[in-house]
Amino acid sequence: MATPLPSLFWTALDTPLGTMILAARGRDELAALAGAWFVGQRHFDGPQTGWQRDDEHPLLREAATQLHDWHAGRRIDFDLPLAPEGSAFQQSIWQALSRIPHGRTCSYGELAAAVGRPGAARAVGAATGRNPLSILVPCHRLVGRDGALTGYAGGLERKRQLLAFEAATGR
């Protein structure tokens, strides 16, 4: 009887904003990134039973390289296969978040309208809070209608730092 594969492979990555846990589904050329969370952020309790630590996983190493380059200001976009788990609505919000350019912001209401759900700003906020791919799917770029910093599973201070960093490195 074959041993079942772990549900996810994971590694830890130190960043200027704190330690992140990166997780990938699969090991071959079809592997995809399932998560990138800050340690201690809301809706993430750390690696789960059944996850296997693999600091040499090729996709996790590439994700770490791209995140290091992003933090160093050498990259503004990511080129990684992504496979976050979520409802169809969450997936649509996460895809829309990925279209917000580096250094720019968008309000929850504007994003709701962009996905054809005007008036669903609160639902957008809920879906954004469950984004499993911090920085890679830039939920930190969402702000309140008046530009106020509201909600971020990684903490408002980290959101403030991310937005300030992007404003300084925007192209």
BAMAR-484264 format. One line per 2 residues: number of its first residue (from 1); for each residue y, z, x of N, C-alpha, C, CB. Coordinates in steps of 0.1 Angstrom, whole numbers, plus 2048, in hexadecimal, padded with zeros to 3 digits. Glycine has a CB too. Layout:
<recs>
NUM = Y,Z,X,Y,Z,X,Y,Z,X,Y,Z,X | ...
</recs>
This chain:
<recs>
1 = 7F4,800,808,800,800,800,80C,800,809,800,80C,7F6 | 816,7F7,806,822,7F6,80E,82B,801,80B,829,7E8,80C
3 = 832,806,816,83C,810,814,849,80A,80E,840,817,822 | 84E,810,803,85A,80A,7FD,866,80A,806,85D,811,7EF
5 = 86E,800,805,87A,7FF,80D,884,809,808,880,7F1,80D | 88D,80F,810,897,817,80B,8A1,810,802,89F,81E,817
7 = 8A7,817,7F9,8B0,811,7EF,8BC,80C,7F7,8B4,81A,7E4 | 8C1,813,801,8CC,80F,809,8CB,813,817,8D9,815,803
9 = 8D1,80C,820,8D2,80F,82E,8E0,814,830,8CE,803,838 | 8E3,81E,838,8F0,823,839,8F4,827,848,8F2,82E,830
11 = 901,828,84A,906,82D,857,913,834,854,907,821,861 | 917,83B,85E,924,842,85D,92E,83B,867,923,851,860
13 = 93B,83A,863,945,833,86B,951,83C,86B,948,825,865 | 956,83F,877,962,847,878,96E,83D,878,963,84F,886
15 = 978,840,86F,984,838,86E,990,840,870,984,830,860 | 99C,83A,871,9A8,842,872,9AB,84B,866,9B3,839,875
17 = 9A4,847,85A,9A7,84E,84E,99B,857,84A,9A9,844,843 | 992,859,853,986,862,850,979,85A,851,988,868,843
19 = 96E,862,851,961,85C,852,95D,855,845,956,867,855 | 958,849,847,953,841,83C,944,840,83D,959,833,83B
21 = 93D,83F,831,92F,83C,831,92E,82D,82C,927,846,827 | 927,825,834,925,817,830,916,816,82C,928,80D,83C
23 = 914,80E,821,906,80D,81C,903,7FE,819,903,815,810 | 8F7,7FA,81D,8F3,7EC,81B,8E6,7EB,813,8F2,7E4,828
25 = 8E4,7E1,80B,8D8,7DE,804,8D1,7D3,80C,8DB,7DB,7F5 | 8C5,7D5,810,8BE,7CA,817,8C0,7CB,826,8C1,7BD,812
27 = 8B8,7C3,82D,8B9,7C3,83C,8BA,7B5,842,8AD,7CA,842 | 8B6,7AB,83A,8B6,79E,840,8C3,797,83D,8AA,796,83A
29 = 8C3,789,83E,8CF,781,83C,8D4,783,82D,8CC,773,83F | 8CC,788,824,8D1,78A,817,8D7,798,814,8C5,788,80D
31 = 8D8,7A0,81F,8DD,7AE,81E,8EC,7AD,819,8DD,7B5,82C | 8F0,7B7,811,8FD,7B8,80C,902,7C6,80C,8FE,7B2,7FE
33 = 90F,7C7,80E,915,7D5,80F,916,7DA,800,923,7D4,815 | 911,7E6,7FE,911,7EC,7F1,91B,7F7,7F0,903,7F2,7EE
35 = 920,7FD,7FB,92A,807,7FB,931,80A,808,923,814,7F6 | 93D,80F,806,945,813,812,94E,81E,80C,94E,807,818
37 = 94A,82B,80E,951,836,808,956,83F,813,947,83E,7FF | 961,846,810,966,850,819,95E,85D,816,975,853,817
39 = 95A,864,820,953,871,81E,95C,87A,816,94F,877,82C | 957,880,80B,95E,889,803,966,882,7F7,967,890,80B
41 = 965,875,7F6,96D,86F,7EB,966,872,7DE,96F,860,7ED | 96E,871,7D3,968,873,7C6,95D,868,7C3,973,872,7BB
43 = 954,86B,7BB,949,863,7B7,93F,85E,7C2,94F,856,7B0 | 93F,866,7CD,936,863,7D8,931,870,7DE,93C,859,7E2
45 = 925,873,7DD,91F,87F,7E2,918,87E,7F0,916,885,7D8 | 91A,873,7F6,914,870,803,907,869,801,911,87E,80A
47 = 900,865,80D,8F4,85E,80C,8EA,865,803,8EE,85C,81A | 8E2,85E,7FC,8D9,863,7F2,8CB,863,7F7,8D9,85B,7E5
49 = 8C2,86B,7F1,8B4,86B,7F4,8AF,85C,7F3,8AC,874,7EB | 8A7,858,7FD,8A2,84A,7FD,8AA,841,805,8A1,845,7EF
51 = 8B7,845,809,8BF,83C,812,8BA,83F,820,8CE,840,810 | 8BA,834,828,8B6,835,836,8C1,833,83F,8AA,82C,839
53 = 8C4,83C,848,8CE,83A,852,8CA,830,85C,8D2,848,859 | 8D3,826,85F,8D0,81B,868,8DD,817,86F,8C9,80F,861
55 = 8E0,81D,87A,8ED,81A,881,8EC,80D,888,8EF,825,88B | 8E1,806,888,8DF,7F9,88F,8DE,7EE,884,8D3,7F9,898
57 = 8DF,7F1,878,8DE,7E7,86D,8E9,7DC,86F,8E0,7ED,85F | 8E5,7CF,871,8EF,7C5,874,8FB,7C4,86A,8E8,7B7,874
59 = 8F8,7C4,85E,903,7C3,854,90C,7D0,855,8FE,7C2,846 | 907,7DB,857,90F,7E7,858,917,7E7,865,906,7F4,857
61 = 911,7E2,86F,919,7E1,87C,925,7D7,87A,910,7DC,887 | 922,7CC,873,92D,7C2,871,937,7C8,868,927,7B5,86A
63 = 934,7CF,85E,93E,7D6,855,946,7DF,85D,937,7DD,849 | 940,7E7,866,947,7F1,86E,951,7E9,877,93D,7F9,877
65 = 94C,7DE,87D,955,7D6,886,961,7D1,87E,94E,7CA,88C | 95F,7CC,872,96A,7C6,86A,973,7D2,865,964,7BF,85E
67 = 96E,7DD,862,977,7E8,85E,97F,7ED,86A,96E,7F4,859 | 979,7EE,876,980,7F2,882,98C,7E7,885,977,7F2,88F
69 = 989,7DA,883,993,7D0,885,99E,7D1,87B,98C,7C2,884 | 99A,7D5,86F,9A4,7D7,864,9AD,7E2,867,99D,7D9,856
71 = 9A8,7EE,86B,9B0,7F9,86F,9B8,7F7,87B,9A6,805,872 | 9B4,7EE,884,9BC,7EA,890,9C7,7E0,88D,9B3,7E5,89B
73 = 9C7,7DB,881,9D1,7D0,87D,9CD,7C2,881,9DE,7D4,883 | 9C1,7C0,885,9BC,7B3,88A,9B6,7AB,87E,9B2,7B5,895
75 = 9B4,7B1,873,9AE,7AA,867,9B5,7AF,85B,99E,7AD,867 | 9B6,7A6,851,9BC,7AA,844,9B2,7A8,839,9C9,7A3,841
77 = 9A8,7A0,83B,99D,79D,831,990,7A0,837,99E,78E,82C | 986,7A1,82E,978,7A4,833,96F,798,82F,973,7B1,82D
79 = 965,795,837,95C,78B,835,94E,791,836,95E,77F,83F | 94A,797,82B,93D,79E,82A,937,79C,81D,93F,7AD,82C
81 = 92A,79A,81C,923,799,80F,923,7A7,808,914,794,810 | 928,7A7,7FC,92A,7B4,7F5,921,7B4,7E8,938,7B6,7F0
83 = 91B,7C0,7E5,912,7C1,7DA,914,7CF,7D4,903,7BF,7DE | 920,7D2,7CF,922,7DF,7C8,91B,7DF,7BB,931,7E2,7C6
85 = 916,7EB,7B7,910,7EC,7AA,91A,7F1,7A0,903,7F5,7AA | 91A,7EB,794,923,7F0,78A,922,7E7,77D,932,7EF,78F
87 = 928,7EB,773,928,7E3,766,92F,7D6,768,92E,7EC,75B | 92D,7CD,75E,934,7C0,75F,943,7C2,75F,930,7B8,752
89 = 949,7CC,758,957,7CF,758,95B,7D4,766,95B,7D9,74D | 954,7DD,76B,957,7E2,778,957,7D7,783,94D,7ED,77D
91 = 94D,7CE,782,94C,7C3,78B,958,7BA,78A,93F,7BB,789 | 95D,7B8,77E,968,7AF,77C,975,7B5,782,96B,7AC,76D
93 = 976,7C2,781,982,7CA,786,981,7C9,795,982,7D8,781 | 975,7CC,79B,974,7CC,7AA,977,7BE,7AF,966,7D0,7AE
95 = 973,7B3,7A8,976,7A6,7AD,985,7A3,7AC,96E,79B,7A4 | 98B,7A8,7A2,99A,7A6,7A0,9A1,7AE,7AB,99F,7AA,792
97 = 99C,7BA,7AE,9A3,7C2,7B9,9A2,7BA,7C6,99B,7CF,7BB | 997,7B3,7C9,996,7AC,7D5,9A0,7A0,7D7,988,7A6,7D6
99 = 9A6,79D,7CC,9B0,792,7CC,9BE,797,7CF,9B0,78A,7BF | 9C0,7A4,7CF,9CE,7A9,7D2,9D0,7A8,7E1,9CF,7B8,7CD
101 = 9DA,7A1,7E5,9DC,79E,7F3,9DF,7AB,7FB,9E7,794,7F5 | 9DB,7AB,808,9DE,7B5,811,9ED,7B8,812,9D9,7B1,820
103 = 9F1,7C4,811,9FF,7C8,811,A06,7C7,804,A06,7BF,81B | 9FF,7C3,7F9,A05,7C3,7EC,9FF,7CD,7E3,A03,7B4,7E6
105 = A05,7D0,7D8,A00,7D9,7CE,A00,7D2,7C0,A08,7E6,7CD | 9F9,7D8,7B7,9F8,7D3,7A9,9F7,7DF,7A0,9EC,7C9,7A7
107 = 9FC,7DF,794,9FB,7EA,78B,9ED,7E9,784,A07,7EB,781 | 9E9,7F4,77F,9DD,7F4,777,9DE,7EB,76B,9D9,803,772
109 = 9EA,7EB,764,9EC,7E2,759,9EC,7D4,75C,9F9,7E6,752 | 9F2,7D0,768,9F2,7C2,76C,9E4,7BD,76F,9FA,7C0,779
111 = 9DC,7C6,775,9CE,7C2,778,9C6,7C1,76B,9C7,7CD,781 | 9C8,7CA,761,9C2,7C9,754,9C5,7BB,74E,9C6,7D5,74B
113 = 9D1,7B8,74E,9D5,7AB,748,9CF,79F,750,9E5,7A9,749 | 9CE,7A0,75D,9C8,796,765,9BA,793,762,9CA,799,774
115 = 9B3,79D,75D,9A4,79B,75A,9A3,799,74B,99C,7A7,75F | 9AE,797,744,9AD,794,736,9AB,7A0,72D,9A1,78A,733
117 = 9AF,7AB,732,9AE,7B8,72A,9BB,7BF,729,9A3,7C1,730 | 9C6,7B9,725,9D2,7C0,724,9D1,7CC,71C,9DD,7B7,71E
119 = 9D7,7D7,720,9D6,7E3,719,9CB,7EC,71E,9D5,7E1,70B | 9C3,7E7,727,9B7,7EF,72C,9BA,7F5,73A,9AB,7E6,72D
121 = 9C6,7F9,73C,9CA,7FF,749,9C1,80B,74D,9D9,803,74A | 9BF,814,743,9B6,81F,746,9A8,81C,749,9B6,829,739
123 = 9A3,812,743,995,80D,746,995,807,754,990,803,73C | 9A0,800,758,9A1,7FB,765,9A1,806,76F,9AE,7F2,767
125 = 9A8,811,76C,9A9,81C,775,99B,823,776,9B2,827,76F | 994,824,76C,986,82A,76C,97D,821,775,980,82B,75E
127 = 97D,814,773,975,80B,77B,979,80B,789,976,7FD,775 | 986,80C,78C,98B,80D,79A,986,819,7A1,99A,80C,79A
129 = 986,824,799,982,831,79F,973,831,7A3,984,83C,795 | 96B,828,79E,95D,827,7A1,95A,81C,7AB,955,824,794
131 = 965,816,7B1,963,80C,7BB,95B,811,7C7,971,806,7BF | 94F,80C,7CA,947,811,7D5,94B,80B,7E2,939,80F,7D2
133 = 955,803,7E3,958,7FC,7F0,966,7FE,7F4,955,7ED,7EE | 969,80B,7F7,977,80E,7FC,97C,805,807,977,81D,800
135 = 988,801,806,98F,7F8,810,98A,7EA,80E,98D,7FD,81E | 97D,7E8,80E,978,7DA,80D,97C,7D4,7FF,969,7DA,80F
137 = 97B,7DB,7F5,980,7D8,7E7,98C,7E1,7E6,975,7DA,7DC | 998,7DC,7E8,9A4,7E4,7EA,9AA,7EB,7DE,9AE,7DC,7F0
139 = 9A3,7F4,7D8,9A8,7FC,7CD,9B4,804,7D0,99D,805,7C7 | 9B6,806,7DD,9C3,80E,7E0,9CF,806,7DD,9C2,811,7EF
141 = 9CE,7F9,7DA,9DA,7F1,7D8,9DE,7F2,7C9,9D6,7E2,7DB | 9D7,7F9,7C1,9DC,7FB,7B3,9E5,807,7B2,9CF,7FE,7AA
143 = 9F0,805,7AB,9FA,80F,7A9,9FE,810,79A,A07,80C,7B2 | A05,81B,797,A0A,81C,789,A14,812,786,A10,82A,787
145 = A17,810,779,A20,806,774,A2E,807,77B,A23,808,765 | A32,813,77F,A3F,814,785,A3E,815,795,A46,821,781
147 = A32,811,79A,A30,811,7A8,A2B,81E,7AE,A3C,80D,7AF | A29,828,7A5,A25,836,7AA,A16,835,7AE,A27,840,79E
149 = A13,83D,7B8,A06,83E,7BD,9FE,847,7B3,A05,844,7CB | 9F4,842,7AD,9EC,849,7A4,9DD,846,7A7,9EF,845,795
151 = 9D5,851,7A6,9C6,84F,7A7,9C2,848,7B3,9C1,849,79C | 9B8,84E,7BB,9B1,848,7C5,9A6,851,7C9,9BA,845,7D2
153 = 999,84C,7C8,98E,855,7CA,98E,85B,7D8,981,84D,7C7 | 994,854,7E1,995,859,7EF,9A0,863,7F1,996,84E,7F9
155 = 9A9,865,7E7,9B4,86E,7E8,9C1,867,7E9,9B2,877,7F4 | 9CB,86C,7E3,9D8,866,7E3,9DF,865,7F1,9E2,86D,7DA
157 = 9DC,86E,7FA,9E2,86E,807,9DC,862,80F,9E0,87B,80F | 9CF,860,80D,9C8,855,814,9CE,847,80E,9B9,855,812
159 = 9D0,847,801,9D5,83B,7FA,9E3,838,800,9D6,83D,7EB | 9EB,842,801,9F9,841,807,9F8,83B,815,A00,84F,807
161 = 9EF,840,81D,9ED,83B,82B,9E8,82D,82B,9E3,844,832 | 9DF,829,822,9DA,81B,821,9E5,812,81E,9CF,81A,817
163 = 9ED,815,814,9F8,80C,810,A03,80B,81B,9FE,812,803 | A06,816,821,A10,816,82C,A0B,80D,838,A13,824,831
165 = 9FE,80F,83B,9F8,807,846,9F8,7F8,842,9E9,80B,848 | 9F5,7F4,836,9F5,7E6,832,A03,7E1,831,9EF,7E5,824
167 = A0D,7E9,82D,A1B,7E4,82D,A1F,7E1,83B,A24,7EF,827 | A1B,7E9,845,A1F,7E7,853,A17,7DC,85A,A1C,7F4,85B
169 = A0B,7D8,854,A03,7CE,85B,A03,7C1,852,9F5,7D3,85E | A0A,7C1,847,A09,7B5,83E,A0E,7A8,846,A12,7B7,832
171 = A09,79D,841,A0D,791,848,A13,787,83E,A00,78A,84E
</recs>
